Amino acid sequence: MTWRPLPDDGAEPKPLRDSLDGFARKLGAPQAGALAMVFARWDEIVGPGVAAHARPISLVQGALLVAVDQPVWATQLRYLGPRVVERIGEIAGAGVVERVEVKVEAR
């Protein structure tokens, strides 16, 4: 089979970010920029003390899954959940995270 280019539909190339945002939406994730902010600024969101024991794992359909290294930090994150949602709203935009789910996972 011989390779042939696709017919030119006249459309301009799209930025990769637009493609990533569309793909993320299909998976139930927020826009790539908002997702990157949550993960990149995690220390700022929860503070360095909590960040030393907790890390975000995934963000799907408004649920941020956070792994902690000890059960006591799971309790702390559950208590801080509403504040974490509020801080993420300030940094990445309202509605990016609606709730925080926590699981204990040894590092």
PLY file of the C-alpha trace (Angstrom):
ply
format ascii 1.0
element vertex 107
property float x
property float y
property float z
element edge 106
property int vertex1
property int vertex2
end_header
0.00 0.00 0.00
1.36 3.38 -0.95
1.30 6.30 1.47
-0.81 9.24 0.37
-1.37 12.47 2.30
-4.84 13.21 3.59
-6.80 15.66 1.48
-6.30 19.28 2.50
-9.47 20.52 4.17
-8.14 24.08 4.36
-8.08 24.07 8.15
-5.11 25.53 9.94
-3.07 23.27 12.20
-4.28 23.33 15.80
-2.07 23.89 18.81
-1.20 20.71 20.70
-2.74 22.20 23.85
-6.16 22.28 22.14
-5.83 18.61 21.24
-4.78 17.73 24.78
-7.72 19.69 26.21
-10.15 17.83 23.94
-8.64 14.48 24.89
-8.74 15.37 28.60
-12.43 16.33 28.32
-13.21 12.93 26.81
-11.53 11.29 29.81
-13.43 13.46 32.27
-10.35 15.46 33.24
-10.04 19.24 33.38
-8.14 21.25 30.79
-4.45 20.45 30.58
-3.43 23.85 32.00
-5.64 23.48 35.07
-4.45 19.93 35.63
-0.83 21.04 35.37
-1.43 23.80 37.92
-2.86 21.40 40.48
0.10 19.03 40.20
2.84 21.65 39.79
1.65 23.88 42.64
0.66 21.14 45.07
3.14 22.36 47.74
1.58 25.81 47.56
-1.96 24.42 47.72
-1.53 22.24 50.82
1.67 23.60 52.32
5.07 21.94 52.49
4.31 19.98 55.68
1.31 18.18 54.16
2.94 17.93 50.72
5.81 15.95 52.26
3.30 13.18 53.07
0.65 13.56 50.36
0.70 13.76 46.58
-2.02 14.11 43.97
-2.45 11.03 41.78
-5.35 11.80 39.47
-8.09 14.28 38.77
-11.13 12.89 37.02
-14.65 14.33 36.89
-13.96 16.77 39.71
-12.53 14.16 42.09
-8.92 14.72 43.11
-7.34 11.47 44.31
-4.51 12.04 46.79
-2.12 9.36 48.06
-0.74 9.70 51.58
2.01 7.73 53.24
0.33 7.16 56.63
-3.27 6.88 57.86
-2.89 9.97 60.04
-2.30 12.05 56.89
-5.44 10.59 55.32
-7.39 11.92 58.29
-5.68 15.30 57.94
-6.43 15.53 54.20
-10.06 14.58 54.70
-10.33 17.35 57.29
-8.58 19.83 54.95
-10.59 18.71 51.90
-12.91 21.74 51.66
-9.95 24.12 52.06
-7.96 22.23 49.41
-10.91 22.51 47.00
-11.10 26.24 47.76
-7.35 26.78 47.21
-7.40 24.88 43.92
-10.32 27.04 42.83
-8.24 30.13 43.54
-5.23 28.79 41.65
-6.63 26.68 38.80
-10.20 27.91 38.50
-13.53 27.24 40.15
-14.98 23.78 39.57
-11.69 22.10 38.61
-11.87 20.08 41.84
-15.18 19.39 43.56
-14.01 16.88 46.16
-10.87 15.30 47.54
-10.55 11.53 47.90
-7.68 10.05 49.90
-5.97 6.69 49.93
-3.08 5.40 52.01
-0.21 4.21 49.87
3.26 3.47 51.18
5.94 5.27 49.21
0 1
1 2
2 3
3 4
4 5
5 6
6 7
7 8
8 9
9 10
10 11
11 12
12 13
13 14
14 15
15 16
16 17
17 18
18 19
19 20
20 21
21 22
22 23
23 24
24 25
25 26
26 27
27 28
28 29
29 30
30 31
31 32
32 33
33 34
34 35
35 36
36 37
37 38
38 39
39 40
40 41
41 42
42 43
43 44
44 45
45 46
46 47
47 48
48 49
49 50
50 51
51 52
52 53
53 54
54 55
55 56
56 57
57 58
58 59
59 60
60 61
61 62
62 63
63 64
64 65
65 66
66 67
67 68
68 69
69 70
70 71
71 72
72 73
73 74
74 75
75 76
76 77
77 78
78 79
79 80
80 81
81 82
82 83
83 84
84 85
85 86
86 87
87 88
88 89
89 90
90 91
91 92
92 93
93 94
94 95
95 96
96 97
97 98
98 99
99 100
100 101
101 102
102 103
103 104
104 105
105 106
